[in-house]
Amino acid sequence: MKMSVQIGNYIFTATLEQNQAVNEFIEMMKDGPVTIEMSDYSGFEKVGPLGKGLTTDNHQTTTTEGDIVLYSGNQIVIFYGSNSWSYTRIGKIDDLTDWKKALGSGDITAVFTAAE
């Protein structure tokens, strides 16, 4: 399964994991794109509230650039660096060309859309 992630004029494709959180996130996207206001955190990730809780399947994980995870059951985190924590994996950006440029250094708006 795939989804698109739009940040400003940049559109990225992500390959999704197979778990209950992803199934619930895809269900949310069936009603239209999910828009999340995301804040920069610690110089390696953007984090934003999903607006509802999803089923977690947390595992200790070391993330890398392009990883998309669920934190605390109700926050989406996208990485442009690395971190080790207990997350539920959502997906991974397929092509990181311009990823850091799109994310920039401040707050962003990310729009998540299920791929056709």
C-alpha positions as CSV (number, residue, x, y, z in Angstrom):
1,M,0.0,0.0,0.0
2,K,1.1,3.5,-0.8
3,M,0.2,7.0,0.3
4,S,1.3,10.5,-0.8
5,V,2.7,13.1,1.5
6,Q,2.4,16.7,0.3
7,I,4.5,19.4,2.0
8,G,4.1,22.8,0.3
9,N,4.7,22.2,-3.5
10,Y,6.6,18.9,-2.8
11,I,4.8,15.5,-3.1
12,F,6.4,12.3,-1.9
13,T,5.2,8.7,-2.1
14,A,5.5,6.5,1.0
15,T,5.2,2.7,1.2
16,L,3.0,1.7,4.1
17,E,3.5,-0.9,6.8
18,Q,0.9,-3.6,7.4
19,N,-0.6,-3.1,10.8
20,Q,-3.8,-2.0,12.5
21,A,-2.7,1.7,12.9
22,V,-2.1,1.9,9.1
23,N,-5.5,0.4,8.4
24,E,-7.1,3.0,10.6
25,F,-5.1,5.8,9.1
26,I,-6.2,4.7,5.6
27,E,-9.8,4.7,6.8
28,M,-9.4,8.3,7.9
29,M,-8.1,9.2,4.4
30,K,-11.1,7.7,2.7
31,D,-13.1,10.8,3.8
32,G,-10.4,12.9,2.1
33,P,-6.8,14.0,2.7
34,V,-5.6,14.2,6.3
35,T,-4.0,17.5,7.0
36,I,-1.6,17.8,10.0
37,E,0.1,20.9,11.3
38,M,3.5,19.7,12.3
39,S,6.2,21.4,14.5
40,D,9.9,20.9,14.4
41,Y,11.2,18.9,17.3
42,S,14.9,18.6,18.3
43,G,16.3,19.1,14.9
44,F,15.5,15.6,13.5
45,E,11.7,15.3,13.2
46,K,8.4,17.0,12.6
47,V,5.5,16.0,14.9
48,G,1.8,16.8,14.8
49,P,-1.5,15.8,16.3
50,L,-3.6,13.4,14.3
51,G,-6.9,14.4,16.1
52,K,-7.8,10.9,17.1
53,G,-6.1,7.8,18.6
54,L,-5.0,4.9,16.5
55,T,-4.2,1.3,17.6
56,T,-0.6,1.1,18.7
57,D,1.9,-1.7,18.1
58,N,4.9,0.0,19.6
59,H,8.4,-1.5,19.3
60,Q,11.7,0.0,20.2
61,T,12.9,1.5,17.0
62,T,15.8,3.5,15.6
63,T,14.3,5.7,12.9
64,T,16.1,7.0,9.8
65,E,15.4,9.8,7.4
66,G,12.0,9.4,5.7
67,D,10.4,7.2,8.4
68,I,6.8,7.9,9.3
69,V,5.6,6.7,12.7
70,L,2.8,7.0,15.2
71,Y,3.8,8.3,18.6
72,S,1.6,8.2,21.8
73,G,-1.2,6.7,19.6
74,N,-2.3,10.1,18.4
75,Q,0.6,11.9,16.8
76,I,2.3,11.5,13.4
77,V,6.0,11.9,13.3
78,I,8.1,12.3,10.1
79,F,11.8,12.1,10.3
80,Y,14.6,13.9,8.6
81,G,17.1,12.6,11.1
82,S,17.3,9.7,13.5
83,N,15.9,8.8,16.9
84,S,15.5,5.7,19.1
85,W,12.2,5.3,20.8
86,S,9.1,3.1,21.1
87,Y,6.9,3.8,18.0
88,T,4.3,2.2,15.8
89,R,5.7,2.2,12.2
90,I,3.4,3.8,9.6
91,G,5.6,3.9,6.5
92,K,8.7,5.1,4.7
93,I,9.2,7.8,2.1
94,D,10.3,6.0,-1.2
95,D,12.5,8.7,-2.7
96,L,14.2,11.2,-0.4
97,T,15.1,13.7,-3.1
98,D,14.3,17.2,-1.7
99,W,13.0,15.7,1.5
100,K,15.0,17.9,3.9
101,K,14.5,20.9,1.6
102,A,10.7,20.4,1.8
103,L,10.7,20.0,5.6
104,G,12.9,23.1,6.2
105,S,13.7,24.2,9.7
106,G,10.3,25.4,11.0
107,D,6.7,24.3,11.2
108,I,5.0,22.7,8.2
109,T,1.6,21.5,7.0
110,A,1.6,17.9,5.8
111,V,-1.2,16.5,3.7
112,F,-1.6,12.7,3.7
113,T,-3.6,11.0,0.9
114,A,-4.2,7.3,0.2
115,A,-2.8,6.3,-3.1
116,E,-5.3,5.0,-5.7
